[in-house]
Amino acid sequence: MSDYWTDKNVLVTGGYGFLGSHVVAALLARGVDPGNIRTYGSSELDLRDMSNCRTAVKGMDVVLHVAGRGGGIGYNQRNPGSLFYDNIIMNTHLMEAARLEGVGKFVGIGTVCSYPKYIPVPFREENLWMGYPEETNASYGLSKKMMIVQSEAYRRQYGFNSITPLLVNLYGPRDKFDLEDSHVIPALIRKFVDARRVGEKNIIVWGTGKASREFLHVRDAAEGILLAAERYDRSEPVNIGSGSEVTIKELTELIAELSGFRGEILWDESKPDGQPRRCLDTSRALQEFGYRAKVPLRDGVQETIEWYIANY
């Protein structure tokens, strides 16, 4: 176990969710006493309420703020107002509550969606303010971007130790496999596996397939978050990703192959592609705290497909 966690009380917001549950598992794997880990479900404690945030952080040494509302392109298009409000209020209240409580370290999870729509690839942290995010996820991305502003401001004025890792699109076991609201990998896995089961001859996929994305296995994400908590003490954002780029067409064909789907893939070009390209420069994470993703995309997708088949 890293000495960093010895005798520390740790709050993991969203600890029953997709990413949060893997963060909790990573803490336990480090030898953290389960009695020192606190988490709440959204039905137990609504973190949009400041008094609930004060309750959540009381007695905590480290806050890993993993909770948030988000989804795929369609979900973001349908819910821009509530996504902005819920995330910015939750982030703002929780960091302020942690500051008031004297929490030693606050880790606020940011997103690749905060980056401008058009900047050089791979995305470097210093280019975060070069423009406006891609329109379909701008409200979500900007709500997370304000957490970076708050972190930097609180460090300058109060000496508050907060950091903001920026994560790319995640995937892996325990993801949400909802065709309407989930991200691209779980949505495609469900489409292809279910189509193979019932013998469908074709599958419709949004967009042109030309856009690119970077994907990070959820266990790699959890490891990056904990390494940042242990070793990174600057409010400048830090990218957490795999550092590799794949087009949506390549990804779709990979998932079709691994799912055993042999039918035709049809592209609905009336639907948006989202941001043209996404890939992070992860050199800062490597230099600052030795982080490098380990799970290859093909292996991770295969594992996720097997988990979906076993659990749905």
Secondary structure, DSSP 8 states (H G I E B T S, - for coil): --GGGTT--EEEETTTSHHHHHHHHHHHHTT--GGGEE---TTT--TTSHHHHHHHHTT-SEEEE-------HHHHHH-HHHHHHHHHHHHHHHHHHHHHHT-SEEEE-EEGGGSBSS--SSB-GGGTTSS-B-GGGHHHHHHHHHHHHHHHHHHHHH---EE-EEE-EEE-TT----TTTS-HHHHHHHHHHHHHHHT-SEEEEES-S--EE-EEEHHHHHHHHHHHHHH---SS-EEES----EEHHHHHHHHHHHHT--SEEEEETTS---SS---B--HHHHHHH-------HHHHHHHHHHHHHHH-
